[in-house]
């Protein structure tokens, strides 16, 4: 028992699973108690059994899988363009101070702005079809990823760059080295980026959508089917968790020297990149 209260003490996998089941079990128990004794109106909080039946209806009658895939596809498109633009731009900002001082005065305030305030502007600019939804999601993720790329690229040790120049590297080689050294940590941020995407896709799909998880929840709300609303919320949570788990799995496979639970800055990434650079230089 004393180990549980030791500061920063690691616990076993079995204990973590037990605590996870305990926390969810308590949450479901509170939900059952609130609905069984009608502490809250059934209109605002339906019974768990009704929500489970609604999940089955979403699967059989409302094309749950198709709606989840449509939402994922919108997030994937926004994510792709976000990475294509933010990663090179972030590397340039970390490499050349004048680029940083040119872009950051605009990018820094944007990270603090509530994205919901921009939704009417995006509707006016792009209409209410797919382009608006993807652009809105891109806007919500871009400035976050840009800040992560700049931070991780700045963490690349200057000794690594000096070694590269000593071995005859050009400017483009140094930029490529910075990318390779910082990319494992940047990839780790993709999980949070996808969480942001799943958060904002609901809002985007409530505007003139005909498919997607946000549309599915909004359609249920309009007919006051709150069992289906809560079922949709649970389905969204499960889908987001599965995609996050997939990214975690890929991170462990692609970068096995990193522990996902550790901070983004890892000396092993720089050391590994340095060793690869030297091997390539001596191999020429």
VOGU-3710 file (C-alpha; in Angstrom, 3 decimals, decimal comma):
1> xxxxxxxxxx> 0,000/0,000/0,000  2,842/2,365/0,815  4,136/2,045/-2,764  0,898/3,535/-4,066  1,593/6,786/-2,238  5,281/7,036/-3,097  5,909/10,059/-5,296  6,503/9,120/-8,957  6,513/5,440/-8,082  5,749/3,167/-11,043
11> xxxxxxxxxx> 2,930/0,655/-10,627  2,353/-2,694/-12,283  0,308/-3,194/-15,429  -2,192/-5,256/-13,464  -2,699/-2,410/-10,979  -3,177/0,099/-13,813  -5,839/-2,097/-15,418  -7,581/-2,595/-12,072  -7,674/1,152/-11,438  -8,975/1,781/-14,964
21> xxxxxxxxxx> -11,841/-0,692/-14,527  -12,537/0,750/-11,076  -12,794/4,333/-12,357  -15,132/3,378/-15,217  -17,139/1,115/-12,930  -17,675/3,965/-10,460  -18,746/6,275/-13,282  -21,302/3,761/-14,593  -22,529/3,088/-11,042  -23,122/6,804/-10,461
31> xxxxxxxxxx> -24,973/6,954/-13,789  -27,197/4,016/-12,790  -27,951/5,551/-9,386  -28,842/8,938/-10,892  -31,238/7,386/-13,404  -32,728/4,644/-11,198  -33,854/7,052/-8,486  -34,574/9,777/-11,057  -32,325/12,274/-9,320  -32,007/13,906/-12,723
41> xxxxxxxxxx> -34,863/14,051/-15,268  -34,865/11,085/-17,712  -35,055/13,670/-20,505  -31,600/15,011/-19,662  -29,945/11,752/-18,562  -31,385/8,538/-20,058  -30,943/5,124/-18,448  -27,771/3,205/-19,422  -29,847/0,277/-20,751  -31,629/2,599/-23,173
51> xxxxxxxxxx> -28,309/4,037/-24,320  -26,973/0,528/-24,995  -30,045/-0,223/-27,114  -29,475/3,065/-28,943  -25,885/2,046/-29,728  -27,253/-1,107/-31,365  -29,701/1,031/-33,366  -26,892/3,326/-34,470  -25,051/0,303/-35,813  -28,004/-1,368/-37,519
61> xxxxxxxxxx> -30,166/1,588/-38,623  -28,020/4,716/-38,788  -24,797/3,502/-40,448  -22,542/4,115/-37,458  -19,452/2,761/-39,209  -20,009/4,950/-42,276  -20,489/8,062/-40,152  -17,324/7,358/-38,162  -15,351/6,812/-41,372  -16,664/10,085/-42,870
71> xxxxxxxxxx> -15,558/12,018/-39,796  -12,186/10,285/-39,814  -11,720/11,129/-43,512  -12,363/14,816/-42,843  -9,854/14,793/-39,995  -7,330/12,871/-42,116  -7,509/15,409/-44,940  -7,051/18,335/-42,558  -4,274/16,471/-40,760  -2,432/15,753/-44,014
81> xxxxxxxxxx> -2,395/19,393/-45,147  -1,553/20,501/-41,630  1,536/18,258/-41,544  2,576/19,125/-45,117  2,636/22,851/-44,297  3,446/23,018/-40,569  6,447/20,658/-40,513  8,551/22,411/-43,217  7,498/25,849/-41,984  8,313/24,945/-38,379
91> xxxxxxxxxx> 11,757/23,679/-39,378  12,436/26,923/-41,214  11,263/28,949/-38,209  13,598/27,002/-35,920  16,495/27,323/-38,370  16,262/30,961/-39,432  15,415/33,539/-36,795  14,079/36,028/-39,320  11,484/33,471/-40,481  10,482/32,886/-36,854
101> xxxxxxxxxx> 10,147/36,624/-36,185  8,070/36,999/-39,352  5,601/34,149/-38,699  5,375/33,919/-34,908  3,686/37,306/-34,278  0,690/35,939/-36,196  0,925/32,267/-35,148  1,314/32,821/-31,392  -1,958/34,747/-30,858  -3,841/32,255/-33,038
111> xxxxxxxxxx> -3,073/29,458/-30,561  -4,971/31,384/-27,900  -7,987/32,254/-30,038  -11,176/30,192/-29,572  -11,661/28,420/-32,893  -15,450/28,402/-32,500  -15,419/32,166/-33,066  -14,039/31,579/-36,573  -16,818/29,231/-37,713  -19,042/31,996/-39,201
121> xxxxxxxxxx> -16,013/33,376/-41,052  -15,222/29,960/-42,522  -18,840/29,556/-43,620  -18,668/32,949/-45,352  -15,344/32,092/-47,014  -15,916/28,481/-48,057  -19,661/27,925/-47,914  -21,131/25,036/-45,947  -19,857/22,025/-47,869  -16,830/19,765/-47,426
131> xxxxxxxxxx> -14,215/22,443/-48,126  -15,374/24,481/-45,147  -15,260/21,506/-42,801  -11,757/20,445/-43,818  -10,451/24,039/-43,748  -11,989/24,597/-40,309  -10,335/21,442/-38,957  -7,016/22,398/-40,567  -7,165/25,801/-38,889  -7,861/24,199/-35,525
141> xxxxxxxxxx> -4,828/21,885/-35,730  -2,275/23,866/-37,724  -1,028/26,401/-35,182  -0,714/23,762/-32,474  1,439/21,517/-34,684  3,502/24,475/-35,862  4,422/25,339/-32,271  5,359/21,706/-31,551  7,596/21,489/-34,637  9,408/24,712/-33,742
151> xxxxxxxxxx> 9,927/23,583/-30,159  11,189/20,103/-31,054  13,467/21,402/-33,815  14,941/23,918/-31,369  15,730/21,020/-29,007  18,060/19,407/-31,540  21,549/19,738/-30,064  23,846/22,190/-31,829  26,645/19,648/-31,436  24,784/17,448/-33,869
161> xxxxxxxxxx> 24,691/20,231/-36,458  28,335/21,125/-35,874  29,265/17,468/-36,416  27,298/17,493/-39,638  29,082/20,589/-40,919  32,433/19,076/-39,924  31,607/16,051/-42,070  30,882/18,318/-45,017  27,116/18,702/-44,783  25,408/21,501/-46,683
171> xxxxxxxxxx> 22,532/23,643/-45,456  19,944/21,295/-46,933  21,627/18,348/-45,196  21,464/20,177/-41,860  17,757/20,875/-42,347  17,150/17,230/-43,185  19,132/16,208/-40,089  17,042/18,507/-37,885  13,910/16,937/-39,319  15,129/13,397/-38,701
181> xxxxxxxxxx> 16,259/14,178/-35,159  13,024/15,952/-34,172  10,479/13,870/-36,085  10,034/11,112/-33,442  8,897/13,718/-30,925  6,774/15,473/-33,545  5,120/12,154/-34,358  4,314/11,738/-30,669  2,291/14,960/-30,830  0,123/13,533/-33,628
191> xxxxxxxxxx> -1,959/11,700/-31,020  -2,945/14,973/-29,370  -3,454/16,519/-32,787  -5,972/13,812/-33,657  -7,730/14,400/-30,326  -8,074/18,049/-31,304  -9,436/16,984/-34,686  -12,097/14,766/-33,113  -13,082/17,642/-30,830  -13,585/20,128/-33,653
201> xxxxxxxxxx> -15,097/17,765/-36,223  -18,276/17,582/-34,138  -18,719/21,330/-34,401  -17,916/21,360/-38,119  -20,407/18,567/-38,860  -23,253/20,316/-37,134  -23,327/22,773/-40,060  -25,148/21,438/-43,119  -23,671/17,934/-42,880  -25,371/14,829/-44,216
211> xxxxxxxxxx> -22,934/12,332/-42,769  -20,494/12,106/-39,872  -20,609/11,589/-36,123  -21,405/15,257/-35,445  -24,320/15,110/-37,855  -25,459/11,859/-36,228  -25,580/13,438/-32,756  -27,203/16,658/-33,991  -29,889/14,727/-35,893  -30,752/12,821/-32,718
221> xxxxxxxxxx> -30,908/16,042/-30,697  -33,327/17,642/-33,149  -35,853/14,854/-32,580  -35,135/14,848/-28,810  -33,824/11,271/-28,906  -31,326/11,706/-26,081  -30,655/7,997/-25,775  -29,237/8,208/-29,285  -27,388/11,424/-28,392  -25,577/9,720/-25,522
231> xxxxxxxxxx> -24,976/6,643/-27,671  -23,378/8,886/-30,294  -21,156/10,517/-27,671  -19,968/7,087/-26,506  -19,362/5,995/-30,107  -17,298/9,135/-30,731  -15,221/8,445/-27,630  -14,559/4,844/-28,655  -13,629/5,823/-32,220  -11,253/8,566/-31,026
241> xxxxxxxxxx> -9,663/6,162/-28,538  -9,100/3,507/-31,214  -7,423/5,965/-33,588  -5,284/7,280/-30,743  -4,275/3,711/-29,860  -3,345/3,096/-33,509  -1,035/6,126/-33,524  0,525/4,974/-30,238  1,097/1,522/-31,730  2,714/3,049/-34,820
251> xxxxxxxxxx> 4,937/5,243/-32,673  6,207/2,234/-30,737  6,874/0,348/-33,955  8,544/3,204/-35,823  10,577/4,545/-32,896  11,164/1,625/-30,508  13,967/3,451/-28,674  11,483/5,952/-27,299  9,112/5,318/-24,458  5,791/6,949/-25,306
261> xxxxxxxxxx> 5,227/7,946/-21,701  8,441/9,974/-21,506  8,731/13,677/-22,350  9,190/14,674/-25,963  12,868/15,509/-25,598  14,892/12,315/-25,958  18,696/12,281/-26,222  18,485/8,913/-27,965  16,935/10,562/-30,994  19,858/12,936/-31,414
271> xxxxxxxxxx> 22,438/10,242/-30,737  20,813/7,899/-33,215  20,667/10,588/-35,880  24,328/11,445/-35,282  25,363/7,817/-35,652  23,387/7,470/-38,878  24,922/10,668/-40,255  28,464/9,468/-39,528  27,736/6,061/-41,039  26,394/7,672/-44,201
281> xxxx> 29,361/10,064/-44,416  31,940/7,284/-44,079  30,021/5,134/-46,510  30,377/7,664/-49,336
//
